[in-house]
């Protein structure tokens, strides 16, 4: 199972999914983001303390569900 960061990188260059692209780009630019993490709690706490934009936590929650489905199943 790859990390959440690596899962999100596929959204950086997409024309669709503007919020997902925004989160992925921020994750890429933030050198302190836990890039190897597979932990919901760790990433969620990081986003709560370093909120990149309004609604980022909602985007994260939505993408976490997709991440779990695509990476585990």
C-alpha positions in Angstrom: 0.0 0.0 0.0 1.5 3.3 -1.0 1.3 6.4 1.2 -1.6 8.9 1.0 0.8 11.5 -0.4 1.8 9.2 -3.3 -1.9 8.4 -4.0 -2.7 12.1 -4.1 0.1 13.0 -6.6 -2.0 11.7 -9.5 -4.3 14.7 -9.0 -1.6 17.3 -9.4 -1.8 17.5 -13.2 -5.5 16.9 -13.7 -7.8 19.5 -15.3 -10.8 18.1 -13.3 -11.1 17.8 -9.6 -10.0 21.4 -8.7 -10.1 20.9 -4.9 -8.2 17.6 -5.1 -5.6 19.3 -7.3 -5.3 22.2 -4.9 -4.7 19.8 -2.0 -2.3 17.6 -3.9 -0.3 20.7 -5.0 -0.1 22.0 -1.5 1.0 18.6 -0.2 3.8 18.6 -2.9 5.0 22.1 -2.0 4.9 21.6 1.8 8.2 20.0 2.8 6.9 19.1 6.3 3.9 17.2 5.1 4.1 13.6 6.4 4.8 12.1 2.9 5.3 8.5 4.0 2.3 8.3 6.2 -0.6 5.9 5.8 -2.3 7.1 9.0 -5.5 9.0 8.9 -5.0 10.4 12.3 -1.5 11.7 11.6 -2.4 13.4 8.3 -5.7 14.7 9.7 -3.9 16.3 12.7 -1.3 17.8 10.4 -4.0 19.3 8.2 -5.8 20.7 11.2 -2.6 22.5 12.4 -1.6 23.6 8.9 -4.9 24.2 7.1 -3.9 25.0 3.5 -7.3 26.4 2.4 -10.9 26.5 3.6 -12.5 23.1 3.1 -9.2 21.2 3.0 -10.3 18.8 5.7 -13.5 17.9 3.8 -11.5 17.3 0.7 -9.0 15.2 2.7 -11.9 13.1 4.2 -13.4 12.5 0.8 -10.1 11.6 -0.7 -9.2 9.3 2.2 -12.3 7.2 1.5 -11.2 6.9 -2.2 -7.6 6.1 -1.0 -8.8 3.3 1.2 -11.0 1.8 -1.5 -8.3 2.0 -4.2 -5.4 0.9 -2.1 -6.9 -1.9 -0.1 -9.3 -3.5 -2.6 
